[in-house]
């Protein structure tokens, strides 16, 4: 008994230290923001910008404590993280309410407002999943998503502008509300499916390969669309007008940052290395190659962090040439390139989550419900998400007919929404008719969320169409 008490005392002390550090960080960030807002006199303290900043600080604190819970298993971290998530949700609600009040309409008209609603819904469903299904560690996946989303929002245009005629419809509110609810439910199903794979005994090297594949996909998409002879093409930005520089309607002007493309080509090669080593290890049945792949992952994460720092340094307020603007220099800034930044940060977060799994596999498994329960929770959440997706598409089709005289026009966003629906329909079909459970079902849920992410962000970024002015 005395030995047990000796082991518990340092653990309690460490737990207190992290809580104090997180609490002090949150208090400092909120006090600085409060003093800045009071000094500037730019609107009320409870305004949207201040409330959204408070939500970001609280969500970040929650994500830190959820990760701390995953590393240490200390219950106080999880309960404190839940409290911070709830407080962040309240601040997020205040930001939504303030924007709704000022705009005189729900915040559904552009990517900024869509993310505002998505983060609100995801935080709500995280709290619901924790309480209803007793899955405390789910926040270690969902809360980093909210943090990245709120950071992305800071870079997007947030001006309240009159709605274009096509958006002046009650069906906009119905369509986007259903979209945000369904997308957030898909995010929760993804988090639970990943937890199932951990609890079900999927090998750590398989997670490493999955993480490497995801990172590689991010940087491959970046380079395929933006690599220009060693330079990285970014969107030009007018610092005075605070808007993108447009060549013509719907087409932004791109400028080229020299040598940055080569840097991200190096990051791509580094991200691919663990995946290649994993494949070779599988073919040759060589455990040493798996160990090399894990070490390569550390290098990849470090290079991504370096790439992020250089990207911010080079892009922020830089002036570069454009091949289509007769050599003129155009100022660029981070707000013009939010999706690039979100992809880079997302890759780093994915790498850190893999490291958490690598270091704390056994501890994480003890914190999670049984694999059977996690499988059942994934199914229940998708049973919620799928009807919402169905109603979203139906409402969008009816709205499209009112706005453009056609129920379906094969717009990229419509097409990928249909693909998303088909993936989740496939999940439910195979589950109900073929009895698919376990890993096959979990992979279906993970694939579905990947399609959701592309539909939400990728289509807007890569495949502009009728939905170019909005996100849903």
DASUL-V842454 format. One record per pair of residues at least 6 apart in sequence whose C-alpha atoms are under 8 Angstrom apart, sorted by the first residue. I is the first residue (numbers start at 1). J is the second residue. D is the distance in Angstrom with one decimal. If there is no record, write none. Layout:
# DASUL-V842454
I:J:D
I:J:D
This chain:
# DASUL-V842454
15:74:6.8
15:76:7.5
15:77:7.4
19:65:7.8
19:77:7.3
22:61:6.1
22:64:7.8
22:65:7.9
23:61:7.9
26:57:6.2
26:58:6.8
26:61:6.9
29:57:7.1
30:54:6.5
30:57:7.5
33:50:7.3
33:53:8.0
34:45:7.3
34:50:7.9
37:45:6.4
37:50:7.6
38:45:7.1
46:94:7.5
47:94:8.0
47:95:6.8
47:98:6.3
48:94:7.1
48:95:4.2
48:96:7.2
48:98:5.7
48:99:6.2
49:95:7.2
50:95:8.0
51:91:5.1
51:92:6.4
51:94:6.3
51:95:5.3
52:91:6.6
52:92:5.8
52:95:5.7
52:150:7.9
54:88:7.0
54:91:6.3
55:87:7.6
55:88:4.3
55:89:6.8
55:90:7.9
55:91:5.2
55:92:5.5
56:88:7.2
56:147:6.3
56:150:6.3
56:151:7.7
57:88:7.8
58:84:5.5
58:85:6.7
58:87:6.9
58:88:5.0
59:84:6.7
59:85:5.8
59:88:5.7
59:143:6.5
59:146:7.1
59:147:6.2
60:143:7.6
60:144:7.5
60:147:6.0
61:81:7.2
61:84:6.9
62:80:7.5
62:81:4.3
62:82:7.0
62:84:5.3
62:85:5.7
62:139:7.9
62:143:7.1
63:81:7.1
63:139:6.8
63:140:6.0
63:143:5.2
63:144:5.8
63:147:7.9
64:81:8.0
65:77:5.3
65:78:6.6
65:80:7.3
65:81:5.4
66:77:6.5
66:78:5.8
66:81:5.9
66:137:6.5
66:139:6.0
66:140:5.0
67:140:5.4
67:356:8.0
68:74:7.9
68:77:6.6
69:75:6.8
69:77:5.3
69:78:5.8
69:137:7.5
70:137:6.9
70:140:7.5
70:356:7.4
70:360:7.4
70:363:7.4
70:364:6.0
70:367:7.9
71:356:6.8
71:359:7.9
71:360:6.0
71:363:7.5
71:364:7.7
72:363:7.7
73:363:6.8
73:364:7.7
73:367:7.1
78:136:6.6
78:137:7.4
82:127:7.1
85:123:6.8
85:127:7.6
86:123:7.8
86:127:7.3
89:120:6.3
89:123:6.1
89:124:7.0
92:116:7.8
92:120:6.1
93:120:6.8
96:107:7.0
96:116:7.0
96:117:7.3
99:106:7.9
99:107:6.7
100:106:5.1
100:107:5.9
103:160:6.4
106:173:6.8
107:113:5.0
107:114:7.0
107:116:7.7
107:117:7.2
108:114:5.4
108:117:7.6
108:172:7.5
108:173:6.8
108:176:6.4
109:163:7.1
109:167:7.3
109:469:7.9
109:470:5.8
109:471:7.7
110:469:6.3
110:470:4.3
110:471:5.7
111:156:7.6
111:470:5.9
111:471:5.0
112:153:5.6
112:156:5.9
112:157:6.8
112:158:6.2
113:158:7.8
114:176:7.8
114:180:7.5
114:471:6.5
114:472:7.6
115:149:6.6
115:150:7.5
115:153:6.8
116:150:7.5
116:153:7.5
117:180:6.7
118:180:5.2
118:181:7.5
118:183:7.6
118:184:6.5
119:146:5.5
119:149:6.9
119:150:7.4
121:180:6.9
121:181:6.3
121:184:6.1
122:142:7.3
122:146:7.3
122:184:5.0
122:185:7.5
122:187:7.6
122:188:7.6
123:142:7.8
123:143:7.4
123:146:7.4
125:184:7.3
125:185:7.1
125:188:7.3
126:138:7.1
126:139:6.5
126:142:7.0
126:188:7.2
129:135:6.5
129:138:7.9
130:136:5.2
130:138:7.3
133:377:7.2
134:369:7.7
135:368:6.6
135:369:6.8
136:367:8.0
136:368:7.7
137:367:7.3
137:368:7.1
138:188:8.0
138:191:6.3
138:192:6.8
138:195:7.9
141:191:5.9
141:353:8.0
142:187:7.3
142:188:7.0
142:191:6.8
144:349:7.4
148:342:6.6
148:345:7.2
148:346:7.1
149:342:7.7
152:338:5.8
152:339:7.5
152:341:7.6
152:342:6.1
154:335:7.6
155:334:6.3
155:335:4.0
155:336:7.3
155:337:7.7
155:338:5.6
156:335:5.6
156:336:7.5
156:338:6.6
157:243:7.6
157:335:7.3
166:403:5.4
166:404:7.9
169:399:7.8
171:395:6.6
171:396:7.4
171:399:5.7
172:396:7.8
172:399:7.3
174:392:7.7
174:395:6.9
175:391:7.9
175:392:5.1
175:393:7.6
175:395:5.4
175:396:5.6
175:472:7.8
176:392:7.4
176:472:6.0
178:388:5.6
178:389:6.9
178:391:7.0
178:392:5.2
179:388:7.2
179:389:6.6
179:392:5.8
179:472:6.8
181:385:7.4
181:388:7.1
182:384:7.7
182:385:4.6
182:386:7.2
182:388:5.3
182:389:5.7
183:385:7.4
183:452:6.8
185:381:6.3
185:382:7.0
185:384:7.2
185:385:5.4
186:381:7.5
186:382:6.7
186:385:6.2
186:445:7.8
186:448:7.5
186:449:5.8
186:452:7.7
187:449:6.3
188:381:7.3
189:377:7.8
189:378:5.0
189:379:7.8
189:381:5.8
189:382:6.4
189:445:6.5
189:446:7.9
190:378:7.8
190:445:5.8
190:446:5.2
190:449:6.1
192:374:6.2
192:375:7.8
192:377:7.2
192:378:5.9
193:374:7.1
193:375:7.0
193:378:6.1
193:442:4.9
193:443:7.5
193:445:6.5
193:446:6.7
194:442:7.3
194:446:7.4
195:368:7.6
195:374:7.3
196:371:5.4
196:374:5.5
196:375:6.4
196:438:8.0
196:439:7.9
196:442:7.2
197:439:6.7
197:442:7.2
198:361:7.8
198:365:7.0
199:365:5.5
199:368:7.2
199:370:7.0
199:371:5.6
200:371:5.7
200:439:8.0
204:357:7.5
204:358:6.5
205:278:7.2
205:290:6.5
205:294:7.6
206:278:8.0
207:354:7.0
208:274:7.4
208:275:7.6
208:293:7.9
208:294:7.2
208:297:7.9
208:354:6.6
209:274:6.6
209:275:4.9
209:278:6.4
210:275:7.9
211:350:6.4
211:351:6.6
211:354:7.1
212:271:5.6
212:272:6.2
212:273:7.9
212:274:6.1
212:275:5.6
212:297:7.7
213:271:7.7
213:272:7.0
213:275:6.5
214:347:7.5
215:268:7.9
215:271:6.1
215:347:5.2
215:350:7.8
216:268:5.8
216:271:5.4
216:272:5.8
218:343:6.1
218:344:7.6
218:347:7.3
219:264:7.1
219:265:7.9
219:267:7.6
219:268:5.6
219:343:7.9
219:344:7.9
220:268:6.7
222:340:7.1
223:232:7.7
223:261:7.2
223:264:7.5
223:265:7.2
225:462:8.0
226:232:5.5
226:233:4.9
226:234:7.2
226:261:7.9
227:233:6.4
227:261:5.5
228:256:7.4
228:261:7.2
229:261:7.7
230:258:6.7
230:259:5.2
230:260:6.8
230:261:4.8
230:262:5.1
231:256:5.7
231:257:5.2
231:258:4.3
231:259:4.8
231:260:5.3
231:261:4.4
231:262:6.9
232:256:5.4
232:257:5.2
232:258:6.7
232:259:7.2
232:260:5.4
232:261:4.4
233:254:5.8
233:255:5.4
233:256:4.4
233:257:6.3
234:254:5.4
234:255:5.6
234:256:6.3
234:257:7.4
234:332:7.9
234:336:7.8
234:337:6.7
235:244:7.0
235:245:7.6
235:252:6.4
235:253:5.9
235:254:4.6
235:255:6.3
235:332:6.9
235:336:5.6
235:337:6.3
236:244:5.9
236:245:5.4
236:252:7.3
236:253:5.6
236:254:5.5
236:255:5.9
236:330:6.1
236:331:6.3
236:332:4.9
236:333:7.7
236:336:6.8
237:243:5.8
237:244:4.4
237:245:5.3
237:330:6.9
237:331:5.5
237:332:4.3
237:333:6.1
237:335:8.0
237:336:5.9
238:244:6.0
238:245:6.0
238:330:7.2
238:331:6.0
238:332:6.8
239:331:6.6
239:332:7.4
239:333:7.7
243:336:7.6
244:252:6.6
244:253:7.8
244:336:6.2
245:252:5.9
245:253:5.6
246:252:4.2
246:253:5.3
247:253:5.3
250:464:7.9
250:468:7.6
253:322:7.7
254:322:6.3
255:320:6.1
255:321:5.6
255:322:4.3
255:323:7.2
255:330:7.5
256:320:6.3
256:321:6.2
256:322:6.2
257:314:7.6
257:315:7.8
257:320:6.4
260:311:7.6
263:307:7.1
264:307:7.0
267:300:6.9
267:303:6.2
267:304:6.4
267:307:7.6
270:296:7.5
270:299:7.4
270:300:5.3
270:303:7.8
271:297:7.4
271:300:5.6
273:293:7.1
273:296:6.8
274:292:7.7
274:293:4.3
274:294:6.9
274:296:5.8
274:297:6.2
275:293:7.3
277:289:5.8
277:290:6.6
277:292:7.2
277:293:5.5
278:289:6.7
278:290:5.7
278:293:6.3
280:286:7.9
280:289:7.2
281:287:6.4
281:288:7.6
281:289:5.1
281:290:6.0
297:351:7.5
301:348:6.0
301:351:6.2
301:352:7.8
304:344:7.1
304:347:7.7
304:348:6.5
305:348:7.1
308:341:7.7
308:344:6.6
308:345:7.6
312:334:7.3
315:332:6.4
315:333:5.8
315:334:6.5
316:332:6.7
316:333:4.6
316:334:5.8
317:331:6.0
317:332:5.4
317:333:5.0
317:334:8.0
318:331:5.8
318:332:5.7
318:333:7.0
319:329:5.6
319:330:5.5
319:331:4.7
319:332:6.4
320:328:8.0
320:329:5.2
320:330:6.1
320:331:7.1
321:327:5.3
321:328:5.7
321:329:4.9
321:330:6.8
322:328:6.5
322:329:7.0
322:330:7.7
339:457:7.7
339:461:7.3
357:364:7.5
372:438:7.8
375:437:7.1
375:438:6.3
375:441:8.0
375:442:7.4
378:442:7.7
378:445:7.7
382:424:7.5
383:428:7.9
386:421:7.2
386:424:6.5
386:425:7.3
389:421:6.4
390:421:7.0
393:417:7.3
393:418:7.7
397:406:7.8
397:407:4.6
397:408:6.2
398:407:6.0
399:407:7.7
400:406:6.1
400:407:5.5
400:408:7.2
401:407:4.5
401:408:7.7
408:414:7.6
411:465:5.9
411:466:6.4
411:467:7.8
412:459:6.6
412:463:6.3
412:464:7.2
412:465:6.3
413:455:6.4
413:459:6.2
413:460:7.7
413:465:7.4
413:467:6.6
413:472:7.6
416:451:7.7
416:455:5.6
416:459:7.9
417:452:7.9
417:455:6.4
419:451:7.7
420:448:6.4
420:451:5.9
420:452:6.2
420:455:7.8
423:444:7.4
423:447:7.8
423:448:5.8
424:444:7.6
424:445:7.4
424:448:6.3
427:441:6.7
427:444:6.0
427:445:7.3
430:436:5.6
431:437:6.5
431:441:7.3
456:471:6.6
456:472:7.1
457:471:7.9
460:467:7.5
460:468:6.1
460:471:6.7
